Amino acid sequence: MGGRVVLRLIGAIALVYLVGFAFFVVTLPREEPAAPRADGIVALTGGDARLDAAVNLLEKGSARRLLVTGVNGVTTRAMLKKLSHGGKRFDCCADLGYAAADTHGNALEAAVWAQRHRYKSLIVVTATYHMPRALMEFTTEMPSVKLIAYPVEPSGPATSWWQSAGSLHLLHGEYLKYLAALVTTRLETPAAHQALDHVPVPGKSHPTA
């Protein structure tokens, strides 16, 4: 009898997990706002499409400044400008953040940047599958800042996840990270949200320059 109870419990947990995963996939944001406007734009590195979209928004005047967060230490400003086809607004109004190594770091870096410029609204540019976790982390660090999702579809659309083992693996991995972030963000204290003094302020130059 005890074995049956355990098996039923395992089955129930597995069912809840699978239903949660399916809900996560079908509710991913896939529509970009037609003409987003905000104080700033934050692009999370991880694919050329994200940078291209964010720089395009900056050049069109959707916001005052752009932050590219999570930039690789060997990547220069000139390299990013060439890669994203940036123009005059990239020269004057794009800041690079080299401190972030993960999504939580992206949120901290963006919070410092937004605080420095006194921004009350941000357009968040990242991959479709990454957007729920990014918004959760950003909201935790900046609860009073309005966040506008600008999802970018990566290569291998998430809409066909059931037909592609690669897409399924990618989405499942992101779902696990989302659940982990759900726990860690709930455990953070309000005081931790304000402890940003240790985070370098992103700027126009390379930190080692």
QUIURQUI-V534092 format. One record per residue. NEAR is the number of other ideal C-beta (glycine too) atoms within 12 Angstrom. Layout:
BEGIN
near->NEAR
near->NEAR
END
This chain:
BEGIN
near->7
near->8
near->9
near->10
near->11
near->12
near->13
near->14
near->14
near->14
near->14
near->14
near->14
near->14
near->14
near->15
near->18
near->16
near->15
near->21
near->25
near->19
near->15
near->31
near->29
near->17
near->18
near->35
near->29
near->22
near->15
near->25
near->21
near->9
near->14
near->30
near->20
near->33
near->30
near->43
near->47
near->55
near->51
near->45
near->37
near->32
near->27
near->22
near->29
near->41
near->40
near->26
near->37
near->48
near->36
near->29
near->39
near->39
near->25
near->18
near->19
near->31
near->38
near->27
near->37
near->50
near->51
near->48
near->49
near->35
near->38
near->21
near->17
near->10
near->23
near->21
near->25
near->18
near->18
near->35
near->27
near->17
near->25
near->34
near->18
near->29
near->19
near->13
near->25
near->32
near->19
near->16
near->29
near->39
near->41
near->42
near->41
near->32
near->31
near->36
near->20
near->23
near->37
near->31
near->29
near->44
near->44
near->38
near->42
near->50
near->41
near->33
near->42
near->41
near->27
near->22
near->28
near->14
near->30
near->19
near->25
near->46
near->45
near->48
near->50
near->45
near->38
near->39
near->38
near->43
near->38
near->37
near->39
near->48
near->38
near->32
near->39
near->45
near->28
near->33
near->40
near->34
near->21
near->19
near->30
near->23
near->38
near->32
near->33
near->42
near->34
near->38
near->27
near->29
near->18
near->22
near->24
near->35
near->18
near->17
near->28
near->16
near->12
near->17
near->13
near->17
near->26
near->21
near->16
near->28
near->34
near->26
near->20
near->32
near->31
near->19
near->26
near->31
near->22
near->20
near->30
near->22
near->14
near->22
near->28
near->14
near->12
near->23
near->12
near->11
near->8
near->19
near->25
near->20
near->15
near->24
near->11
near->13
near->29
near->25
near->27
near->38
near->25
near->26
near->18
near->22
near->20
near->11
near->12
END
